[in-house]
């Protein structure tokens, strides 16, 4: 492995995610390189779905490039970084297939009929990524995988709550239709920036779901033999987005909530505490990739 691959991989992360960049800065050595390689591969697939003129073909080509990495025949620098990673750690190949399914579900207008549909999507585009990263942190077994999956789902659900307006501009509505109807919220309300009591109830219900998943994910930190603080830091930063959304009165149709830099610094202390807390491993929840479509 030549050193020239790593500037590209690092550049992808720094451009797209301050949260994950800061989290990986708390890692070191080969494991930091591996997590960055995984993130870069996932991000390039996301860009294929979102930015390419022919996204379905672009996602299929991305899958071919993932396959090249797993077969040990990489071409592009990021493929070489991923090939290096999967030789060292047992990163599940099928998790990338789940991610590709999530990318394809983003093509064209997006509507989620039920909370189960949203949960399945959150697994595909984020829970599966948690399962990729778990072996790099030396977290093995069903309980560890369940915690990694649930943490990923929590973070993606947070994304969906933060980006309601941005997603709507792309004709994507991730808010479940059944919950919208139960709270008297319509797509026209979203377009008109009407955020009445029903909308706030809907946001709070989904935020509560995310917070329960953060709790499972953070309770799973004892399963990680390496880099607990880094994972905890990414988690508490993302969970902090929910606090910012609440403070704004759920103003997520015309604005994008961010965690201020000063608060990011204070959350690092929170992450250290969470990583060092002595707690029992979470209750056993067997979860394999072939069951991951259902709600956890």
FENQUIZI-V550382 format. One record per helix or strand of 3 or more residues. SS is the DSSP state (@ for helix, = for strand). FROM is the first residue (numbers start at 1). TO is the last residue. Records with the same first field share a line. If there is no record, write none. Layout:
SS = FROM-TO + FROM-TO
This chain:
@ = 4-16 + 18-25 + 29-51 + 55-70 + 77-88 + 93-105 + 115-137 + 142-162 + 164-169 + 177-182 + 187-191 + 197-223 + 228-247 + 261-276 + 289-291
